[in-house]
Amino acid sequence: MLPKQFYIAILISLIPIPSLAYDRDRWESFPSMNYVTSIAESPTVIFVATTGGIRRYDRFSRAWLAPITTLDGLPDNRVQRVIYDSDTGDLWFETPSGAGRWLTGVQSVMQGGNPPARLNRSRPVVSIPPVFPPFGYYLDGHQVLGPRRNYAITDVLIDSWRHLWIATWGLGVGQAELLNGQLSFLTFGPLEENVTAMARDGDAIWFGGTDTYRAPARGITRYQPAANTWEYFEANRIMGLDDPQIVSILPGSDDVWFGTHNGLMRYHKRTEQWFTYRETRRWGQVQALAHDDNTLWIGSERGLAMLDIKADSLDRVSGSEYASIHALVTGPNYIWAGTHTGLFQCARGDRTWRPVRDANNIAKRRVRALAMHDNDLWIATEAPPAAVRYRPAENTWREYPLAEIGWRDRISIAADSNWVWVATGAGAFLLDVPRHLWTHYTLYDGLMHTRVQAVLRDGEYVWFGTAGGLSRFHWSHILFDKR
């Protein structure tokens, strides 16, 4: 006979345990949440089910709370339905990977179970009262007609406070106070779930992504952090935006440049027009971009090229046709190029590229990513994999080994004097330069996905572009933790 303790252990293992949330004071999640499936109302919160998790609107503060995602215990971010149970105060959810409850009392997910039968009754069909949508949008039966495309309406709710909520397939959630009838559509998150590139452009941040196994890429996102607004540029709706699969982004004073899977694109800020350089399509992926006054350097799978921005003319760098350019960065005196055969440099204002040489042949390693801070060049290298600091003025090299750089598809790096962030397929890594210490960040800390493909330093925050959306870390907390 088995001991009594064995049966107790089995019983304990069968009891659902609420999932523990990550540190919301430091981590924020920005999944793509514009495809809405259903809406539910509690006395204090409006719950919005989307294909990127559950949005929550606090009715008293009139503010959006942090979304509920797989980081909080959802079995799947593709939420098909939400139902509020007024008897218990819990929110039931259904996903393709299972159902469960959001326990509002403890702010945690409990997986498993099914909603009680009394909650499965169909909600009465609600007619949309007369409202005034934003300019260019019109309500027509079960869809929203927009300037670039139409959006299906998937659910309608008039809450107990006489607010109208409209779930749309692609335009986020519509909200209106019926006293004035002004309807606004509240989008959230990047257009692409699979974020592969990002760049700060004044008050805005650009995000780009690529195809996933679930859906092809649709376009590019521009986010205004101060206003918390998201603007989308969809390839099939905008002339000149030919390729939505973005590998690199470089903002300039007049234009924003995009390296794509099929060449180079340009967005002119003043005219808001897009243009694709079709002659660059035969170069393969444009993986890196760098500015040098009126010259744009373009690094691709099939070599290096330059664009005279004023003359709008392209020219290839002779002899580079068989080189794969993985990274470009502009320094105070040189443009640096990281390739599959090592590190190269070109004096600013010049067009002649030369290989960098050092006694230990570190510069001959395959370069995965580059970052510049003041006069320090940071290099992510393979074989052996490491973050390397190179000081050209002193001709000194310092290695910080990191095995995860060596065998991942996409690497990104960001640096300042004392801290270096490296994005890898095994999570994000932070190097404390003075202490020579690495810290590893994963899903358990707050990343949306283990595969991190881009990193961006942004003041007190650091952004991570992952295969499951965006994560933002309030990294200045680290400075206090290290004291």
N, C-alpha and C positions, 0 to 999 in steps of 0.2 A: 504494500500500500504506500502511495506517495505521501510525503509529510504534509501536515496542515499548512505550513508556510508556502508550499507550492501552489495550493489552491487560492490562497490569499493573493499571491503575486499575480496569478492569472486574472482574478477578479479585478485587481487594481489596474491591470493593463487594458481591460475592456472598458473602463470608465473614461468617457471623453474628458480631456483636459483642455481648458482654454489655452489658445496659443499666446505666447508672450510677444509683445510688440517691441520693435526696435526703439532707439532713442529718438523720439520725435522732436526734441529740442535741438538736435544737431542735424538730423537727416530729413530731407523732404523728397517726396516722390512726384514725378511728373510723367505718368504714363499717358498714352494717347487715349482720350476719353470722350470722343466726339460722336461715337456710334452708340446711341442710347437705346436700351431695350424696354425699360419700365421705370416707373416712379412710385414711391410709397411715402406716406405721411405719418409722422409721429407727433406728439404734442410739441416737441421742441425742434425736430430736425426733419428736413425733406431729404429722402434718400433717392439717388439717381443711379440706376444700374446701367453700366456701360461695358463695352468690350475690353476696357482697360481697368476694371475694378468698380468700386462704388464711390460716388461723390456724395458729400454731406453738406447741406446748407443749414446753418444755425438760424432759426427764424427770429430769435430775439436780438442777436447781435447783427443780423443781416450780413453775415460773412460766411465764406466757405471754410469748412474745417478740412483737416488733412484727409485725403482719400483713404479708403480701405482697399488694400491690395493683397497680393500673395505674401508680402512682407509681414502682414498682420495675421496671416493664417488662412486666407482664402485658398481653396484648392486650385483655383484657376481664376485669372483676371477676366476671363470672358463670362461675365455674369448675365444669365439669361432672364432672370426674374427676381424681384424682391417683394416681400410681403411683410407688412408690419403686424405684429401680434399685440393688440392693445391689452390683452389679459396679462401677459407676462412682461411687456415692454421690450421684447426682443425683435430683431429683424431677421426673418428667414430669407435665405438666398439659394438660388439654384445655378449651377455651372455645369459644363460638359464633364467635369472631373469629379462632381459630387455636390451635395447640398450641405447646409449647415445653418448656424445662427450667429448673428452679431449680438453679443450680450452687452446691452447698453449700460448695465449697471457697473460692469468691470472693464468696459471698453476693450473687449477681446472676442476673438472668433472661437466658436466651438464647432468642429466639423462633425458631420454625420446627422442622421435622422431625416425626417420628412415633415413638412408643415402639417399641422392638424387639419382634418377634413373641413372644419368650419371656416378655414382660411382660403380654401380652394374655390370658393364660389366666385363666379365671374363678376367683375366690377361693372356697374352700369356704364354703357357707352356715353361719353360726355361730348356734347357738341361744343365746338370752339366759338365763344361769343365774339362779337366784333372787337377787333384790336387793331393797332397800328404798328405793323412790323417796320424794321429799318428800311431806309431808302433802297430800292432795288430788289426788295423781297416781297412776295405776295403769297397769301394762303389760298390754296385751291383744293378744297376737299381734304384728301388724306396726304397732301404733300405741300412742301414749301417750294415755291418757284424762286430761284435765285438768279443773279446776273451771270453766273458761270455754269451752274448746274442746278438740278432739282433734288430735293431731299424728302424722303418718305417720312411721314409722321407715324411713330410706332406706339405712342401712348399719350393720353391727355389726362390731366388731373386739375381740378379746381379745389384748392385746399380750404380748410376751415377759416382761414383768414382772408378769403376771397382773392387769392392769388392764383393765376393761371400758370400751369407748367405744361410744356409741350416737349415730348421726347422726339428727337429727330435722328435719322440715320445719316450722320456725317456732318451735321451743323451744331452739334452739342445739344444743350437743353434750352428751350425758350422759356422766358419768365416775363410775366406782366402783372401789374396791379390792376384789377378790373375797375378801380375808381377812375384811372386816367387812360387805361387801355394801351399804354406804350409797351410794346413787345420788344425784348432784346434777346439775342441768342448768345449764350454763354459757353464759349469753347474753352477747352482745357488740354494742355499738353501738346507735344510735337505732332505734326501730321504723320510722321513715320514712327512706328514702334521700334525699328532697328536703327538707332542713331549712330552714325559713323563719322560725322564731322560737325564742328561748331566753331564759331568765332564771334568775338565781341566787336560791335560796330557802333561806336558812340554810346547812345542810350539803349541800343537794341542788341540782341544776340541772335545770330543766324544758326539754324540747325538743319542738317541734311541727313538723309538715310539711304538705305538700299533695300532691295527685295528681301522678303522672308519666304519661308516655305508656305506661309498662310496667305500672303497677299503681296502683290507687286508694289513697288514704290509709287507714290502718287505725286509728290512734290516737295516743296521746301517751306520751312517755317521761319517766321521772324517774330521774336518775343520781346515785349517791352516790360522789363521787370518792375519799373516804377508804377506803371498802370496795371500790371498783371494781365496784359492782353496778348492774344495770339493771333497772328495773321498768316494765312496760308496761300501759297502760290502753287496751283495745281497744273501739272504739265499738260494734261489734255484739254485745258481751258485757256492757256495763255500762249499766244504766238511767240515763238523764239525760245521758249523754255522746252527744249526738245528731250532732255534726258533728266529724269528725276532721281537717278542713282548718283549720290554725291559722295566723293572721296575726300575732297579738300575744299576749304573756303578761305578767301583772303579779301577782307574789306579794304578799300582805298578811300580817298577823299571824295572822288566822284563816282566810283563804280564799286561793285562787289563782284569778285571773280569766283567761279565755281569749277573745280576739277571734277569731272564725272567719269563714269565707266566708258563713255564714248566721246571724250574730248573736252573742250573748254567752253564755258558759258560766261556771259557778262550781263550784269544788271546795272542799268544806268539810273542813278538815284533821282536825278532831277526830272527826267522824262518818265521814269518808272517802266522803261522798256527793257525787254529781254532779247539777247542775241546769242545764237550758237555759232561757233566757228567750225563750220562743217569740214574744213580741210584738216582739222585736228582729229577727226574720227579714226583715221587709220593709225593713230599713235597708241591706241588702246587706252587704258585708264590713265587719266591725269592725276597723279598721286600727290603732287606737291607744287606749291606756288610761292614765289617770293618777289618783293618789290625792290627796285633800285631806281629811284627817281621816276623817269618816264619809261623805264623798261620793266616788263613783267617777265620773269623767268618761269618757265613751264617744265616741270619734270614729269615724265610719263614712263610707261612700261617699255617704250621704245626710244628712249633717249631724251635729250634736253633741247629746248627751243626757247626763243625769246620773242616777245611782242613789243614793238615800238608803239606805245599807247597813243601818242599824238598822231602818228602816221597811220595807226591801225594796220600795221603790216607785220607778218610773221616771218621768222627765219629760223632754220634748224642750226644747231651747233654741230659743225662737221666733226665726224668721228665718234659721236655719241649714240649713233643709231642702235648699237647693240647693248647699250647700258640701260639698266632698269633703275630709275631714279626713285628712291623711296621717301626722301625728305629734302626740303630746302628751307633755309632760314637766312634772314638778313642780319648781319652784325654791323658794328660801327665802321669797320674798314673792309670787310669782305662779305661776299655771298658764299654760303656754304652749301654743299650738296652731299647728301648721303646716298650711296649707291650699293649695289650688290658686290662691288669690288673694292669698296672703301670710301674714304672721305676725300672730297675735292674742294678747292677754293678758287674764287675769282675776285680780284680787287674791284671794289665799287667804282663804277664809271668805266670799267674795262669789259672786255668780252672774251678774255683768254682764261681758260680753266686749267688748273694744275693739280696733280695729286698731292695730298699732304703726306709728309714723311716723318717718321720718328724712329728712334733706335730700337724700340720693342715691337714695331710693326702693328701697333694698335690701330693706326689709321687705315690699315689694309683689311680690317675685318668688315664683314657685311654690316651696313648701318641700317637700322630699322626706324629710327626717329631722331629728330634734332630739336633742341630748344636753346634759345639765347637769353642770357640775363647779364646786363652790363657787358663786361668783356669776357665772360665765361661762356664757353660753348659746351652744352651737355649732349652727349651722344649715347643712344641705346644701341649696343653692338651685340652681334652673335659670335659664338665660337671663339673664345668663351663669352657667354652672355653677361653683360654688365651695363650699368650706367657709368659713363666715363666723363669726368670733367677735364676739359682741355682749356688751358690759358695760353692763347697765342703769343701774347706779349712776353711771357716768361718761358714759353715752350715747355710747359709742364703738363703731365698727364696723371690723373688719379682715378683708379678703378674702384667701383663699388659693386661687387658681384651680385647678380640677381638671375637665378636659373630660369625664371618664368619668361624672360625676354626671348630665350633662344628658340622656342618651338611654337610660338603663337602666330596666327595669321596677321593680326593688326596690333601695332604698338603705338602709343602716343606718350609724349613727355612734356612736362611743364616745370619750370624751375624759378627759384629766386636764390638769394645768397645762402640761405640756411636750409631750404626745404626743396625737395624734388619729388614730384608726383609722376608715377609711371602707370599707364593703363595697359593691362594685359588681358589675355583670355582666361586668366585664373584669378581675376579680381584686380583691385587697385593697390598700389604700393606707395608708401611715403618714406622717403629717405631723410632722416635727421642728419644733415651733413656734418655738423661739428662732432656729433657723437658716433657717426658711422653706423647708425642703426636703421633697420628697415621695419616698418609697421605694415601689416597686411589687412586689407579691408575686403569683406565678402558680403554675401546676402545676409549673414547673421548680424552685420553691423548696420546695414541699411541700403546697400546697393540694390537696384532694381533687378539686376542680372549679374551673374558671375562674369560673363564675357563683356569686358569694358573695352571700348574701341576708340574713345576720344576723351581727352581731359582738358579742362579750361580753368585757369586761375581767374577769379573774378572778385577782387577785393577780399572781403572776409569769407567768401565762399569759394568752393571749387565745384565745378560741374563735371559730371561723368556721363558720357554718352554710351549707353549699353544696348545689348540686343533686346532688352525689354522696356526701353524708355529712358527717361532722364532721371538722374539722382543729383541732388544738390546737398553738399555737406558744409555746415557752418564750421569751417576748419580752424577759425581763430581760437576756438575752445582749446585746441591742442596746446597753444602757447601757455595757457593757464595751467593745464594738466602737467606740463613738463617742468613747472617751477617747483 
